[in-house]
């Protein structure tokens, strides 16, 4: 039996909170797409493919360290492939040790136990302290 969209979202949150950002890529299908409708200047609004995600997440892991997620709310939809995930991500910038909290809403589509598409909405105010550093990845 395949993992439900909710199960995959819960695994995503656990991995994100664990700090091994490159491992997040294992939760995505080979041809998955991540869209960032509110991407800050200089950050692409679309990323494609598991290995592309792995490279991107790995780069982010050299800039930020995730420590925990909080205020998690999971909304299951009438479409069994779709779950909406709200959460706050807490961590710190590696270069300065400066803490951050960034709020997210993700609309995640899961098929065959893997994320095939996500649309990630991040709180732009939570990125204000990153000046000059790549925005962290969900």
One Martini backbone bead per residue (centre of mass of N, CA, C, O) as a GRO file, in nm:
protein
  138
    1UNK     BB    1   0.096   0.037   0.023
    2UNK     BB    2   0.067   0.358  -0.021
    3UNK     BB    3   0.138   0.654   0.067
    4UNK     BB    4   0.002   0.918   0.174
    5UNK     BB    5  -0.002   1.248   0.159
    6UNK     BB    6   0.023   1.282   0.462
    7UNK     BB    7   0.264   1.096   0.511
    8UNK     BB    8   0.459   1.257   0.331
    9UNK     BB    9   0.434   1.525   0.481
   10UNK     BB   10   0.543   1.416   0.750
   11UNK     BB   11   0.819   1.334   0.638
   12UNK     BB   12   0.905   1.609   0.538
   13UNK     BB   13   0.905   1.748   0.817
   14UNK     BB   14   1.111   1.560   0.952
   15UNK     BB   15   1.345   1.616   0.756
   16UNK     BB   16   1.353   1.925   0.777
   17UNK     BB   17   1.406   1.919   1.093
   18UNK     BB   18   1.685   1.744   1.069
   19UNK     BB   19   1.883   1.906   0.836
   20UNK     BB   20   1.879   1.711   0.571
   21UNK     BB   21   1.824   1.850   0.280
   22UNK     BB   22   1.909   1.643   0.060
   23UNK     BB   23   1.695   1.423   0.160
   24UNK     BB   24   1.438   1.552   0.040
   25UNK     BB   25   1.463   1.441  -0.255
   26UNK     BB   26   1.355   1.145  -0.186
   27UNK     BB   27   1.041   1.259  -0.187
   28UNK     BB   28   1.081   1.288  -0.494
   29UNK     BB   29   1.030   1.269  -0.806
   30UNK     BB   30   1.211   1.269  -1.091
   31UNK     BB   31   0.970   1.481  -1.231
   32UNK     BB   32   0.950   1.707  -1.045
   33UNK     BB   33   0.784   2.008  -0.907
   34UNK     BB   34   0.881   2.340  -0.802
   35UNK     BB   35   0.699   2.617  -0.678
   36UNK     BB   36   0.765   2.991  -0.639
   37UNK     BB   37   0.560   3.253  -0.642
   38UNK     BB   38   0.755   3.425  -0.408
   39UNK     BB   39   1.021   3.470  -0.526
   40UNK     BB   40   1.301   3.608  -0.491
   41UNK     BB   41   1.532   3.779  -0.609
   42UNK     BB   42   1.735   3.538  -0.791
   43UNK     BB   43   1.504   3.323  -0.771
   44UNK     BB   44   1.361   3.076  -0.891
   45UNK     BB   45   1.013   2.967  -0.958
   46UNK     BB   46   1.149   2.691  -1.079
   47UNK     BB   47   1.180   2.333  -1.023
   48UNK     BB   48   1.347   2.033  -1.158
   49UNK     BB   49   1.395   1.744  -1.035
   50UNK     BB   50   1.550   1.554  -0.807
   51UNK     BB   51   1.851   1.636  -0.865
   52UNK     BB   52   1.796   1.938  -0.858
   53UNK     BB   53   1.694   1.940  -0.568
   54UNK     BB   54   1.945   1.823  -0.436
   55UNK     BB   55   2.132   2.056  -0.513
   56UNK     BB   56   1.968   2.283  -0.386
   57UNK     BB   57   1.952   2.171  -0.097
   58UNK     BB   58   2.257   2.146  -0.057
   59UNK     BB   59   2.320   2.446  -0.079
   60UNK     BB   60   2.137   2.536   0.155
   61UNK     BB   61   2.301   2.360   0.371
   62UNK     BB   62   2.543   2.585   0.363
   63UNK     BB   63   2.353   2.828   0.497
   64UNK     BB   64   2.145   2.644   0.653
   65UNK     BB   65   1.982   2.541   0.968
   66UNK     BB   66   1.765   2.314   1.059
   67UNK     BB   67   1.561   2.240   1.367
   68UNK     BB   68   1.241   2.310   1.329
   69UNK     BB   69   0.895   2.255   1.360
   70UNK     BB   70   0.587   2.450   1.367
   71UNK     BB   71   0.261   2.494   1.347
   72UNK     BB   72   0.116   2.240   1.240
   73UNK     BB   73  -0.094   2.204   0.939
   74UNK     BB   74  -0.316   1.959   0.802
   75UNK     BB   75  -0.477   1.941   0.476
   76UNK     BB   76  -0.718   1.762   0.352
   77UNK     BB   77  -0.853   1.663   0.051
   78UNK     BB   78  -1.062   1.546  -0.202
   79UNK     BB   79  -0.782   1.489  -0.307
   80UNK     BB   80  -0.567   1.225  -0.240
   81UNK     BB   81  -0.299   1.383  -0.361
   82UNK     BB   82  -0.377   1.629  -0.166
   83UNK     BB   83  -0.187   1.858   0.042
   84UNK     BB   84  -0.187   2.094   0.312
   85UNK     BB   85   0.092   2.285   0.445
   86UNK     BB   86   0.153   2.420   0.764
   87UNK     BB   87   0.453   2.613   0.869
   88UNK     BB   88   0.731   2.651   1.088
   89UNK     BB   89   1.070   2.743   1.037
   90UNK     BB   90   1.359   2.661   1.225
   91UNK     BB   91   1.681   2.840   1.254
   92UNK     BB   92   2.011   2.901   1.103
   93UNK     BB   93   2.277   3.073   1.012
   94UNK     BB   94   2.591   2.972   0.954
   95UNK     BB   95   2.768   3.237   0.934
   96UNK     BB   96   2.614   3.388   1.206
   97UNK     BB   97   2.374   3.235   1.381
   98UNK     BB   98   2.120   3.345   1.288
   99UNK     BB   99   1.801   3.340   1.346
  100UNK     BB  100   1.501   3.172   1.213
  101UNK     BB  101   1.166   3.233   1.076
  102UNK     BB  102   0.952   3.043   0.854
  103UNK     BB  103   0.662   3.064   0.670
  104UNK     BB  104   0.437   2.806   0.542
  105UNK     BB  105   0.278   2.701   0.228
  106UNK     BB  106   0.181   2.380   0.099
  107UNK     BB  107   0.112   2.236  -0.217
  108UNK     BB  108   0.072   1.883  -0.235
  109UNK     BB  109   0.161   1.627  -0.468
  110UNK     BB  110   0.085   1.274  -0.454
  111UNK     BB  111   0.255   0.984  -0.605
  112UNK     BB  112   0.355   0.687  -0.520
  113UNK     BB  113   0.491   0.824  -0.247
  114UNK     BB  114   0.548   1.099  -0.409
  115UNK     BB  115   0.649   1.404  -0.499
  116UNK     BB  116   0.535   1.586  -0.796
  117UNK     BB  117   0.415   1.855  -0.654
  118UNK     BB  118   0.489   2.202  -0.558
  119UNK     BB  119   0.356   2.482  -0.375
  120UNK     BB  120   0.553   2.747  -0.234
  121UNK     BB  121   0.473   2.951   0.047
  122UNK     BB  122   0.654   3.228   0.162
  123UNK     BB  123   0.752   3.442   0.399
  124UNK     BB  124   0.908   3.734   0.324
  125UNK     BB  125   0.981   3.833   0.616
  126UNK     BB  126   1.159   3.570   0.681
  127UNK     BB  127   1.392   3.679   0.460
  128UNK     BB  128   1.520   3.954   0.550
  129UNK     BB  129   1.799   3.828   0.690
  130UNK     BB  130   1.955   3.713   0.416
  131UNK     BB  131   2.110   3.905   0.278
  132UNK     BB  132   2.294   3.762   0.013
  133UNK     BB  133   2.147   3.496   0.063
  134UNK     BB  134   2.012   3.221   0.009
  135UNK     BB  135   1.724   3.096   0.017
  136UNK     BB  136   1.558   2.889   0.180
  137UNK     BB  137   1.440   2.562   0.191
  138UNK     BB  138   1.166   2.341   0.218
   0.00000   0.00000   0.00000
